[in-house]
Amino acid sequence: MVATAPRVVVIGAQEGVRLARASRLAGHYGLPRIAAVDVLAGRRLLPEDGYVIDGAPQLLDRVAGVGGLLPALAFADIVVHLRDATRSEGREASRVLGYYEARGVLVGFCQETPVGDIIVAVEAALRGRTAADPPRWP
């Protein structure tokens, strides 16, 4: 199991849906919900022990193109991708999602998935990881 509070990134979907899901996950784990834009702009420091960050994959790709993902985003324990079937996220989002998928930390859901189902799946995914699993840089 992950020894400390989880580091969760929630990406995709429309902003309102993403914020709602991220807030519920943060509440479930008793962690702060932090907007990725605040971290990327240097307006917010991350706590040492767990967080839930939410942001659009296109924003994360722009940062990765400039100099790589920030450690807060690169070292996520789990990445929740909320898919919107009515929209295409584009090539930029595909690069970010591909990175997380290659690390084995990406779990995807239709944006209409009830948050309780998302929490159950996130719990199962986190149980499958151990504190010995080293994070890898992009």
Kinemage of the C-alpha trace (Angstrom):
@kinemage 1
@onewidth
@group {chain A} dominant
@subgroup {mainchain}
@vectorlist {calphas} color= white
{ca met a 1} P 0.000 0.000 0.000
{ca val a 2} L 0.959 3.595 -0.402
{ca ala a 3} L 2.504 4.519 2.953
{ca thr a 4} L 1.446 8.160 3.048
{ca ala a 5} L -1.666 10.020 1.997
{ca pro a 6} L -2.173 9.676 -1.752
{ca arg a 7} L -1.076 12.191 -4.349
{ca val a 8} L -4.005 12.332 -6.767
{ca val a 9} L -4.313 14.212 -10.054
{ca val a 10} L -7.772 14.622 -11.625
{ca ile a 11} L -7.749 15.634 -15.291
{ca gly a 12} L -10.159 15.923 -18.178
{ca ala a 13} L -13.889 16.573 -18.464
{ca gln a 14} L -15.562 19.928 -18.201
{ca glu a 15} L -14.308 22.168 -15.449
{ca gly a 16} L -17.419 21.909 -13.252
{ca val a 17} L -17.449 18.108 -13.372
{ca arg a 18} L -13.701 17.905 -12.743
{ca leu a 19} L -13.890 20.292 -9.782
{ca ala a 20} L -16.796 18.390 -8.246
{ca arg a 21} L -15.056 15.007 -8.545
{ca ala a 22} L -11.745 16.391 -7.281
{ca ser a 23} L -13.471 18.024 -4.298
{ca arg a 24} L -15.219 14.777 -3.374
{ca leu a 25} L -11.968 12.800 -3.615
{ca ala a 26} L -10.200 15.409 -1.497
{ca gly a 27} L -12.987 15.241 1.088
{ca his a 28} L -12.897 11.438 1.131
{ca tyr a 29} L -9.164 11.396 1.899
{ca gly a 30} L -9.166 14.537 4.059
{ca leu a 31} L -6.741 16.222 1.671
{ca pro a 32} L -6.640 19.702 0.168
{ca arg a 33} L -7.946 20.168 -3.385
{ca ile a 34} L -5.570 22.341 -5.355
{ca ala a 35} L -6.016 23.766 -8.840
{ca ala a 36} L -3.126 22.790 -11.123
{ca val a 37} L -2.931 26.350 -12.406
{ca asp a 38} L -2.162 27.581 -8.859
{ca val a 39} L 0.691 25.078 -8.513
{ca leu a 40} L 2.055 25.802 -11.973
{ca ala a 41} L 1.946 29.576 -11.410
{ca gly a 42} L 3.728 29.233 -8.071
{ca arg a 43} L 0.740 30.622 -6.128
{ca arg a 44} L 0.330 27.488 -4.059
{ca leu a 45} L 2.813 25.201 -2.348
{ca leu a 46} L 1.930 21.569 -2.010
{ca pro a 47} L 1.600 19.914 1.373
{ca glu a 48} L 4.162 17.245 2.154
{ca asp a 49} L 1.620 14.515 2.791
{ca gly a 50} L -0.953 14.084 0.048
{ca tyr a 51} L -3.150 16.268 -2.123
{ca val a 52} L -5.694 16.246 -4.935
{ca ile a 53} L -4.755 18.403 -7.924
{ca asp a 54} L -7.208 19.090 -10.730
{ca gly a 55} L -6.500 20.489 -14.149
{ca ala a 56} L -7.052 20.239 -17.873
{ca pro a 57} L -4.654 17.884 -19.678
{ca gln a 58} L -3.912 20.599 -22.246
{ca leu a 59} L -2.580 22.845 -19.465
{ca leu a 60} L -0.347 20.059 -18.172
{ca asp a 61} L 0.964 19.419 -21.683
{ca arg a 62} L 1.924 23.078 -22.139
{ca val a 63} L 3.995 22.884 -18.962
{ca ala a 64} L 5.559 19.564 -19.979
{ca gly a 65} L 6.564 21.107 -23.303
{ca val a 66} L 8.337 23.948 -21.512
{ca gly a 67} L 10.480 21.865 -19.185
{ca gly a 68} L 8.802 18.711 -17.995
{ca leu a 69} L 6.042 18.034 -15.550
{ca leu a 70} L 6.475 19.453 -12.100
{ca pro a 71} L 7.328 16.810 -9.499
{ca ala a 72} L 3.866 17.262 -7.977
{ca leu a 73} L 2.308 16.089 -11.210
{ca ala a 74} L 5.017 13.664 -12.323
{ca phe a 75} L 4.946 11.779 -9.020
{ca ala a 76} L 1.195 11.271 -8.737
{ca asp a 77} L 0.189 8.009 -7.069
{ca ile a 78} L -2.974 7.895 -9.169
{ca val a 79} L -4.346 9.948 -12.059
{ca val a 80} L -8.096 10.044 -12.571
{ca his a 81} L -8.986 10.828 -16.173
{ca leu a 82} L -12.593 11.949 -16.606
{ca arg a 83} L -13.551 11.510 -20.253
{ca asp a 84} L -16.180 13.627 -21.970
{ca ala a 85} L -17.606 11.544 -24.830
{ca thr a 86} L -18.785 14.677 -26.635
{ca arg a 87} L -15.334 16.295 -26.868
{ca ser a 88} L -11.945 15.386 -28.255
{ca glu a 89} L -9.041 16.283 -26.003
{ca gly a 90} L -6.548 16.500 -28.828
{ca arg a 91} L -2.972 15.505 -29.376
{ca glu a 92} L -1.623 17.538 -26.437
{ca ala a 93} L -3.797 15.694 -23.956
{ca ser a 94} L -2.817 12.372 -25.501
{ca arg a 95} L 0.853 12.978 -24.651
{ca val a 96} L 0.076 13.641 -20.993
{ca leu a 97} L -2.312 10.701 -20.752
{ca gly a 98} L 0.235 8.463 -22.476
{ca tyr a 99} L 2.861 9.400 -19.893
{ca tyr a 100} L 0.588 8.506 -16.992
{ca glu a 101} L -0.569 5.319 -18.713
{ca ala a 102} L 3.041 4.212 -19.234
{ca arg a 103} L 3.684 4.750 -15.511
{ca gly a 104} L 0.688 2.562 -14.710
{ca val a 105} L -1.090 5.208 -12.642
{ca leu a 106} L -3.891 6.219 -15.034
{ca val a 107} L -7.495 5.210 -14.353
{ca gly a 108} L -10.189 6.430 -16.731
{ca phe a 109} L -13.883 7.062 -16.246
{ca cys a 110} L -16.746 8.528 -18.207
{ca gln a 111} L -17.455 11.922 -16.628
{ca glu a 112} L -20.955 10.736 -15.637
{ca thr a 113} L -19.533 7.954 -13.427
{ca pro a 114} L -20.843 8.359 -9.865
{ca val a 115} L -18.140 9.601 -7.519
{ca gly a 116} L -18.667 6.601 -5.228
{ca asp a 117} L -17.650 4.280 -8.068
{ca ile a 118} L -14.594 6.415 -8.750
{ca ile a 119} L -13.557 6.269 -5.091
{ca val a 120} L -13.889 2.456 -5.042
{ca ala a 121} L -11.731 2.138 -8.182
{ca val a 122} L -9.124 4.604 -6.872
{ca glu a 123} L -8.920 2.674 -3.590
{ca ala a 124} L -8.388 -0.580 -5.500
{ca ala a 125} L -5.696 0.996 -7.689
{ca leu a 126} L -3.896 2.452 -4.667
{ca arg a 127} L -3.959 -0.922 -2.898
{ca gly a 128} L -2.177 -2.358 -5.918
{ca arg a 129} L 0.759 0.037 -5.460
{ca thr a 130} L 3.315 -0.158 -2.671
{ca ala a 131} L 5.486 2.420 -0.971
{ca ala a 132} L 8.430 0.596 -2.594
{ca asp a 133} L 7.188 1.486 -6.093
{ca pro a 134} L 9.553 4.321 -6.986
{ca pro a 135} L 8.162 7.283 -8.889
{ca arg a 136} L 9.819 7.824 -12.243
{ca trp a 137} L 10.599 11.121 -13.924
{ca pro a 138} L 9.011 11.773 -17.297
